[in-house]
């Protein structure tokens, strides 16, 4: 049952985050996961206003660079088409808080066509979410976002290795319908928190980016994360995830980490 949303619209380009969007590293900041979904939502609205019906292109890669502190405050998102095209198109979105850019995102949209006869190479389907038990992720992480999600690992989480389903009862934006893709992306950044290598009370390992490559558009209300976390010896780390929905694998996600003691 729906119990709220992560954002409330202010006007065409501005949104107010709710307490459900509060972060895990700092509850006075936004967790990037719902903000990433909001940026895709803003891209969807940009396309709808520009073209109306679908133009036959699908978002196939989106990369987010996190430029600064994501204060739990009014957020403006501006979207433009950098490279228009009938078969390949590049969009860019910039999220601003207090007039300062805090996230820059770019998305490649590619023409959809029937390649079912040559499709292959995807990872095996995961055990369905209804067959696994919930895990209280809030026992590891604080914040409104973590408290809002349903996390169901396929096995007990291990340091640096976890496969889990994520879902939420909340809307992304109050009063606005969001696409399946925007709702899916709004849960992907959770990957960096489900397979912690070290206690977040002793070590920091926030991600400075998130990139998704999709070979299929996700469907359904669950985001599946088959995640591996690697820490290097000089302060860098990488969180790598095979992305799933209830029908199977849909792509991959990568997050670059800055690793340092508290």
Buried (B, 14 or more C-beta within 10 A) or exposed (E): EEEBBBBBBEEEBBBBBBBBBBBBBBBEBBBBBBBBBBBBBBBBBBBEEEEEEEBEBBBBBBBBBBBEBBBBBEBBBEBEBEEEEEEEBBBBBBBBBEEEBBBBBBBBBBBBEEEEEEEEEBBEEBEEBEEBEBBEBBEBBBBBBBBBBBBBBBEEBEEBBBBBBBBBEBBBBBEBEBBEBBBBBBBBBBBBBBBBBBEBEEBBBBBEBBBBBBBBBBEBBBBBBBBBBEBEEEEBBBBBBBBBBBEEBBBBBBBBBEBEEE
